[in-house]
Amino acid sequence: MQRSVTTAILALSLGAMAATELPIPELARWEANMVTVGRRHAASLAAAKYTMPPLAEAGVSVYYDGALVFQNIAAYTGDASWYAAANDALYVYRDRAVRPNDCAITPYWNFTDGMRLHWQRTGDAVSRDTVLTMAQRSWMTDWTPISNMWSFEASRETAYVIEGLMNASKVGGPPRSRLAASVDCALGHIDQWFTARTATYARTFMVGLTCRALIEYHAMTGDPRIEPAVRLAMERCWQNAWVPSSEAFQYEAGDGGGGAAELNLMIAPAMAWLYVRTGDTVWRDRGDAAFAGCAKYSWIDGMKQFNQVYRWGFDYVQWRQRGPAVTTPTPTPNQAPIANLVASTTAGVAPLAIDFSGAGSSDADGTIAAYEWDFGDGTRASGVAVGKTFSNAGSYTVRLTVRDNVGATASATSVIAVSERSADPGMIGTGSGLRGDYYDNPDFTGASIARVDRVVDFDWGDGSPDAALGADGFSARWSGTVLAPRSERLTFHVVGDDGVRLWVDGQLIVDAWIDQAPTEWTGAIDVVRGQSYAMRLDYYENGGGAVMRLHWSSATMAQTVVPTSQLYPAAASQPPAPPVVIGNLIINPSFESGTDSWLGTGSTRISTSGALGSASSLQIGTGAGRREQSIVGAGGRRSYQLSAWGRVGAKREKGWVGVDVFDGSGAKTSYSIQFDQRSWSQKSLPFTTPADCTGVKVWARKDAGGSFLYVDELELTEVPTGSG
């Protein structure tokens, strides 16, 4: 049997294969079962591909990426007839399940390796487009809060996120910032695995899936965190979940039962990889024990189980047969490390507490062995991250010295300015707080309540500000004025979970309109003692916890909540005027950031082909769909012009771009542009808002049936009065 593993299996360039390597036990049995049982599954798939449930996990099933499995078998055996089964699996998964669902697939069905390999092997454009679109439309979408992925219970889904984002890059898509954040989540899962059974415990196959994704990320980036993390996970897995009498891993670590041999090859490849990386035969022997147990005892008559045995088994065979690299290292001079010092602040009022971090320090040819801190006041500390409180006023030069594993050192410094607390309390006002308008939707629409909040310093947990509002998907707007106690530069600190925006004196000084865990954002403005400044604070909550805080600080004032005495609510009949915004009021008007800031329903996606003048455009269809954005900064009794480029995909198709304008009674007035031509054209419409305007939405939509509507480069601008 031919064993030349091609692009079907991830290659590791680690040097020449060891001259002598022990054979893999039970390899012949594993190969024979692959062919005999695989042929039966291929025949069943061919017979049922038009009628089988496309997302079934039992019976005839493509679960665990049957398209990849059959392509790997074809490459491993040199028998091209297996590609027919791979194409059948592609038809069931890609064409019957994924694409009709706008590529927004259930998280644990997020398989893109088979389609990525199909494109690499054949150049098939549909597979490539599906991989790219799933990277935007599946569970990994940019608006999914990273916090939702931190629990180890999402280990499997996070692993698929990592592989999906890497596959999108492999087929030519742009790098995505979520990849590194998702890897951080996966590394965090390792510390959660194998804790007390009474709290949480690991499903061992998720350990294997996570390690497999991290190994592929290591091949792409060389991230030095990966190897020790995989080693720790495999050690814990072996100690907690291996059942020698069953020659298998338990389904759930510590469940007290026997092993499930079908799981072995979801875990063993990481052991073979460690053997290649380290040459430690302990990993070879443990991996061989798992491989042999799988070959002897796996029940693979179910297609799902067959796929899970052979989906990752090829990795084990390739890495195990490669063996540890045989190299003759050439001594090279040690390179000194690079020190990187980050301080949470560099100026403030005594006592000033500062967090310092050296995590950005690096060593090109080794590791950082020690972090030593000198705070410039006679005190010292060690560690990657440390805290320090400066009790007295003065100027302090903080020095970080890092030492690498060979002994070379490097330093970085930061000057900290600590001032005395002002004895002058400043001008104390007589305010009562800010007006708070709360809405039962994240876009300032729907049922609402109004009240005066003495301060903005809330942590609602998983609840909401009021029983009349849902626990998720609400928004709030605080408006009024703030009285400056002194003439100085004030820094406002806004902590939000999720999106926040803050205007002071008509200036947008905090703009973090994104889903996020509780995160602090700052903005500063110069003020004059005794003067009042218009203030507006917008907030939305999309899921999970809900936090909103408004603090301030200055060179004479430590950070604290903005007090009631300095806050004055806006009158109910005269809401604060929105800030003057110059230029386009639409956020992400050309969809360069996917559908960020655009809420949507129905059949919508981002198209990366045929865009007008940028890398992407909005595509709606073939079903009915709508995307909309609430405009921040639109005010009453103003004239605006909306313009957009659009086209449709077929004759007699039509779609619309327009605006909804809401008045104080809640009534809506709509204006729209119709696109019905197959070539790009730009159209515009003017409109005027009423004096009691409470909101403006820009939208694009298409009805069900027919072809597609494409929209790009939207622009909403204010037309100055008297501009003709």
N, C-alpha and C positions, 0 to 999 in steps of 0.2 A: 504493500500500500504506500502510495506516495505521501510524504509528509512535508512538502514544501509549502510553508505557510506564507501567503501573500499579504496584500493590504487588508485582507479580512481580519488580520490579527495585529494588534498594536505592537510595533517593533521597538526594542530598546537598544540603543547604540551604546553598549557597555564594554566593547572590546571583543577580542577573539573568543570563540567558544572553547571551553576547557578541553584539553586533548583527550581526557578519559572521564566518562561520566557514567554513573550507575544507571541501569535501565529503570524505567518507570514501572512499578508493579501493576499488574492487571491492565496494562495499556492495550494488549491485544483484545481482551474482552470488551473494553470500552470502545475500541474501533469497530469490532464486529457488531455490537449492539447499535452503534451509530448507523450502520448501513442497513441491517435487517429491520430494526424498529423504525428507523427513519423512513424507509421505503413505504412502510405501512401508513405512517402519518402523512407522507406526501400524497399517497393515493386517496386517503380520506379527505385531505384538504382540497384536492382537485375535484372530487365529487361533490363537495358541500360548499364550495366557495361562493356560489350565488345565493344560497339559502341560509347558511349558518349565521347565528347572531355575531356580528363583527366584533363585539367587545366581550364575548363569553370567555370565562376562565376555565370552564370544565368542558369535557368532550373534545370535539375538534376545535382547536384554539390556536391563535397566533400570539397568545400572551408570552411575554418575555422575548418579543421581537423575533418571530419565526422567520421573517425575511432575512435577518442577519444570520440565523442559525443555518439555513439552507445554503446561503452564499458561502459561509465558512466551510460547510461540508464539501461543497464543490471545489473550493480552493485546496482543501486538505487532501482530498482524494484524487484531484485532477480529473474528475468526471463532470463534464459540463451539463449533463442531463439534470443535475440537482438544481440548476438555475430556474427550471420550469416551476419547481415547488416554491422557490424564492419569489418568483413573479406572482404566483397564486397568493402567497402570504401578503405581498405588497398590495395586491388588489383588495383583499379583505380589510387590511388595516388602513392603508393610505386612502384608497378610493371609495371604500364603503363606510368607513368610520370617521377618519380624520378630516378629510377635505369637505364632506357635506356638513360637518359641524364647525366650519370656519376655522379649523385647525386648533380649536380650543378644547383640548382633550382632558379627560379625567386625570388628575395628577399621577396616579400609579399606573396609567396606561401611556405614559409619556416616553415612547421609544423612538429615537431618531437615528440610531447607529445603522440600522439596516438600510434606511433611505439614503443616509450619507454615503455608505459604501456603494449602494446602487448607482448614485451619481458619479462617484469616483471611478467606478468600473465601466459605466456605459455613457456618461454624460447626460443622463436623463434630466430634463429641465423641470419636470413635475416633482420629482423627488427632491431636487435642490430647493425649489420654491416652498415645498412643504416643510422642509427642515428650517428654512429661514422664518417662515410664518409661525411655526410652532414656537420658535424662540421669542416671539412677540405675543402670541395669542394664548399660550398655554398657561399653566399655573405660575410660570416664571415671569409673568408680565411685570413691567417696571412699576406698576402701582401696587403690587403685592407687598405689604409691609415685611421688611426683613425680619421683624420680631416674630412674625407668624412661623418662621422657619427654625427658630432657635431650639425648640424642644426636640429631644432625640426621637420622639414619636413621629417626627417628619423626616427621619434619616433617609428613608427610601426616596421620598419625593425630592429632598434636597440633592441626593446623588443624581437623580434624573435631570434636575435643573442644571447641575454642573456639566453633565455630558451633553445635554441639549444645547447649552450656550457654546461649548467647545465645538460641537458639530456645526453650528451655524458659522463659526469662524472658519472651520475647515472647508466649507463650501463657498467661501468668499464673502461672508457677511462681515460687517464691521465689528470690532471688539466691543463687548458690552460690559459696562461697569459693574453689573450685578454679578459677574463671574467671581471676582475676588471676594465680594461680600458673601456669596453662597459658599465658597470654600471656607471662609471664616466660620460660618455656621456649622459646616460639616466637622471642622476641627473641634468646635465646641461640643459636638455630640459625644466625642470620645470620652470627655470627662463625666458625661451623664450615664454612660453605659455601665452595667453591672453594679449599680447601687442596690440598696436594700430592696428585697422583693416586695416589702410592704409599701414601698413608695413607687419606684419605677424599676423596670428591668428591660433587658435588651432582647429583641428578637435577632437571633444570630445572623440570619440572612441579611438583615439591614446593616449589620456590621460589615459583612462582605461587600455589599453594594456600595457602601460609603467608601471603603478602602479602595475599591476598584476605580471609582471616580477620582479619588485623590491621586492615585497612581498615574492616571492619564493626565491629570493636571500637572503632576511633577514632570512627565515627559515633555509637556508643552513649555513649562516655565522654569523647571529646576528648583522650585520652592524648597528651601532647606527644612521647612517645618514638616514636610510630608513623611519622610522616612521614619523619624522617631515616633510620629503619631501612628503610622501604620504598625510599627513594631509593638507599640503599647497596646493597640487594639487587638492584634493577633495574640499577644501574650495573655491578655485578659480573656479572650475568647477561648483559647486552649484550656486555661485553668478553670474556667467557669462553665463551659458548655460542651466540652468533648466527653463522650461516653465511650470508654474503651471497649466495653462489652458489645456495643452496637456498631463499633467502628464508624461512628457518625456524630454529628453535632446535634444538640437539642434545638428544637424549634424556638424555644424561649429559654434563655439562660436561667438555670436554677429552678426549672419547673419540676424537677424530680423524676421526669419520665425518661424513656429511652431516646435514642437519637433518630433523626430523619435523614437517611443517606442522600436523599435527593438534594439536600441543602449543601452537601460537602463542597461541591465545586463552585458554589457561590462565595466560599470563604477561602479555600485552599490556594487560589491563584495569588493572593497577597503573600502567602508564605513562600511560594516559589519566587516571587519578585524579591522578597527579602533575602532569599538564598542567593539570587543573582547579584544583589547589591552588596551583600556582606561576606559571602562564602561560608556562612555558618551552617554546618550540616544539620543542626537541630531543626532549622526551618525546612530543609529538604526532607528530613525524615517525618516530620509532622505532616507536611503537605502530602507526601507519598501515602501515609496512613489514611488520610482523608480521601485521596484519589482512589486507592484500592477499595475502601469501603463503599464509595459511590459506585464503582464499576461492578462490585459484587452484589450489592443489596438494593440499589435504587429501583423504585417502581417507575418505569418510564412508559408504560402503556398509555398513560394520559399524556396528551400532547403538551400541556403546560409543563408537566414534570420533565418530559423529554427536552423541551426548550431550555429549561433552567439548568439541566445537566450539561447540554452542549452549547448554551449561550456563552458561558464563561470557561468551559473546559479547555477550549483551544488555547486560551491564555496560559493556563497551567502547563499544558504540554510544551508550548513554545519556550516559556521561561525556564521550565525545569530541564528541558533538553539542552538549552543554551548553557546552563551552569554558570558559576561565577566567572567573571572576566579574568583572563590571564594577561597581565600587563607588566611592563617594566617601567616603573615610574621614573621620571627625570626630575632630579631635585631642582627646585626653583627658589629664588630668594623670597622670603616672606614679605608680604605687603602689609603695611601698617593699616590698622582699621581706620574708619571714618566716624568721628563722634558727631552726633546730632542731638541738640538740646532743645526741648520744647517746654515753654512755661505757659501755664494757663492764663497768666497776666504778668505784666512787667511793671505796673505802677498801681498805687492805691494808698489807702489810709491804714495806719497802724491801729490794731493788729491786722496784718495782711496775710491771709492764708493762700498759698500758691501750690498747685500740683505741678511737679516736674516729671518729664518723661525722656528717657534716652532710647525708646523703642525704635526710633528711626536710624540708630547707629548701625553700621554694617562693616563686614570684613569680607573682601573679595575672595580670599583663599583660605578662609577658616571660619572660626566662630568667635563671638564676643564672650570672653570668660568672666569679666568683672566690670561693674559699673560703680565708680566712686564719685561722690558728690562733696564739694566744699562750698558752703553757703556764704562765705565771706564774712562771717561774724564769729568765727571760731568753732562752729559746729560742723559736723560731717555726717554722712549717711552712705549707704550702699544699696544697690538694687536697680532694676530697670526703671521703676517708677517710684517716686518718693513724694512726700508732702512736707512742707515747711511753713511755719508761721513766723513772720517777722514782727516782733513786738514793739520795736522802737523805730522811730523815723531815721532815715539815712539812705545812703546809696550803697548797695551791696553787689559785688561781682560774684555771681554763682558760676562755679566751674565744674563741668562733668569730664572725668577722665575715664576712658574705656581701655581695657587691656584684652588683646586677643589670646587665643589658645597657645601661641608661641611666646608671648610676652611683650610684643610690641604695643605701644600706647598711642593715644591721640586724645586731644582735648577740645572742648567747645565752651564758650562762656556766654552769659547773659547778664546784663546790668538791671538790677531791680531798684526802682525808686519808691521809697516808702515815706509818706508825708504824715504830719501830725493831724489828728482829727480837729476840724474847725470848732472853735468854741462858740461861733455864731450859729444859732439854729436856723438862720435865714428867715425869710418871710413865711409865716405859718398862715395858711388860708383857712377858710370856713366851709370848704366843700363837703359834699355829701356822697360823692362817688361818681361813677359813669353810668349812663343809660345802657342797659343791656337788652338787645333784641335777640330772641332765641327762635330758631326755625326747626321744623321737623324734617328738614332735608339738608343735605350738605351744600346746597347752592343758594341758600337764603330764600327759599320758596316754601310753600306749604303752611301748615298751621304754625302760629307764632304766639309767643308771649313776650311781654315787656316788663322790665323792672329796673330799679336802680341798685347796682352792686357797689357796696362801699369800697371794696378792693377787688382786683382781679388776681386771685390766688387760689385756684381750684384744682383739686384732684378728685374727680368723680369716680375713679376706679372703672368698673365695668358698668356703671350706672349712667344717669343723665342729669342735667341741671334741674329738671322739673318732671313731675309725674306725667305731665301732658306730652312729653317728648320721648321718643324711643331711645333705647340705650345705645344704638349705633346709628350713624348716618344723620347727625344733626349739625347745625351751624349756629354761630353767634356773632353778633357785631356790637361792640362797645363804642359809644360815641360821646363826645363832650369836649372839655378843655382841661389842660393841666397848667397849674400855676407854678412858675419857676421860683424856688426859694432863694437862689443866689445867681449872680452873673458868672457863668462858667460853662464848661462843656459837659452836658449830661449824657450819660450812656444808659440806654434802655435795654433791659435784658428780658427777652421773651422766651418762655419755655412752652413748647407745644407738643401735643400728641393728639391730633395730627397737624394739619396745615395752619400756618399763621402768617399774617401780614400786618404791619404797623405803619401808620402814617402819623407824623407829628409836624404841625405847621405846613401841611400840604406836601411834605416830603415822604416818599416811601423809603423808610430806613431799615425795615426788616421785610424780606420777601422769601418765605419758605413754604410755598403752597404745595406741599407734598405729603404723602403718607409717611409717617416716621414714628419711631419710639420717642419718649420724652427727650427733647433736644433743646439746648439753649442757643439762641441767636441774639446778636447784639447790633445796635445801631446808635449813632451818636448825633447830637445836634447842639449848637451853641445857643444859649438862652440868656435873657436879661432878667435880673431880679424883679419880681413883682409883675411881670408880664404873663399873660395867659396865651396858650398855644392850642390850636385845634388838634384834637386827637381822635383817631379812629383805629380800632383794633378788630381785625376779622379773624375768624377761627372756624375750622370744620373738623369733625370727627368722623372717621370712616369705619372703625371697627376696633375691637379690643379695648384697651384702657383709654381714658380721656383725661388729659391734663392741660391746664391753661394758667400761666402765671405771668404777671407783669411786674418787674422790679426795675430799680434804677440805681445808679452809682455815679460818683464823680471823684475828682482829685481830693475833695474835702469830705466825702460821704461814702461810707462803706455800702456795699450792695444790700438793699433791703426792698421790701414790697413798696410800691408807690402808695403813700398813705392817703386815707380818705380826705384829709384836710386839703390836699392839693388837687383833688379831682372834682370837676363840676359836670353834671349830666347835661346832655343835649335836651332841648325842649322837644316834647313829643310832636308838636306841630311843625317844628323846624329842624328836621334831621340835619346833621352836619354836612356841609357841602363836600362832595368828593374832591380829591386832589386833582389839580390840573395835570393831565397826562399829555405829553407831546408825542405824536407819532401813533403807531399802530396800537390799539387797545387790546388786540387779540394776542393771547399767549400761545406760543407754538403754532404760528399761522401756517407754516409749510410742512408740519408734521415731521420735522427732522427728529423730534424726540418721541416718535411713535404717536400714541394718542394721549400723552401727558396733557392734563388740564381739559380734556374733552371727555365728558360723560357720554355713554352710548348705550343703545339697545339694538337688538336685532342683528342683521347680517352686515357687519362692518369689519374692516381690517385695514392695515397699512400695506399699500402696494409699493414694491421696490423697483418695478419695471414700468417704463412709460411715464414717469413723472414729468412735470412740466419743465422745471429748471433746477430741481433739487434732487436729492437722493430718494425721496418718497412722496407719496400723495395719499389722500384718503380714498378708499374704495368702498362703495356701498352696493350690495347685491350679492347673488341674484335675488335673495329674499328682501323683505322690507327691512329698513334699517335707518337709524338716526344717530348723529353725534351732535352734542351741543356744549356750549361754554357760556357760563355766566360772566358778564363783563364787569370787572372791577374798575371804577373810575368814571362810569357813565352817570351823568347827572340830569336833572330836570331842566326843561325849557332850553334845550340845546339842539343844534342841528348836526347831523352826522351823515357820513356816506359809507356804505358797505360795498366793497368790490371783491370779486372772486374770479378765479379761473376755473373752468369746468368743461367736461365733455362726457358723453355717454358711450357705451360700448357697442351699440347696435342701432340700426334704424328704428324709428318709432318708439325708442326708449326716451324717457325724460326723468329728470330729477330736479331738486330745488335747493337753493341756498337762501337763507333769510334771517330775519330777526323777530323776536317777540319782545314787545315793550309793555311793561306792567305799570299801572297807576296805583294811587293810594287806596282805591277800593278793591284792588285785586284783579280788575279787568285787564284783559290782554288784547293788544293790537298787534297784528302780524303783517309783515312785509316780506316779499319773496322775489327771487330771480329764478327763471326756469332755464335749464340747460337741456337741449335736445339735439345737439349736433355731435358727430363723432370726432371732430377735430377740436383742439383746445381753443377757447374764446374767453375773453374777459368781459364781465358785465358788472354794472354798478347800479345802486339805488340809493337815493337820498331819503332821509326820514328825520322827523323832529320828535323829541320826547316832551311829554306834558310836564307842567310845573311840579306835579306831585309824583313824578316818576320814582318808582321803587326798585326797578331792576330792568336789565336788558340781557337777552340771551341771543347769541348767534348760533345758527344751526345749519346742518345739511341733512337732507333726507331723500329717500327713494321708496316707492311702493313696491309690493311684492311682484315677482315674475319678471320676465324679460332678461335684460343684461345687467350692466353695471353703471353706476355713476362714479366719476372720478372728480375730486375737488382738490385744489392746491392754491397756495399763496393768497389766503384771505386777508383782507385789510379793513379795519374799522377805524376811521379817523373823524375827529371833530371838525366841522366846517365853521370857522370863525364867523361871528355875526357880521353881516354886511359884506361877505366875501363874494356875493353875487352868484 
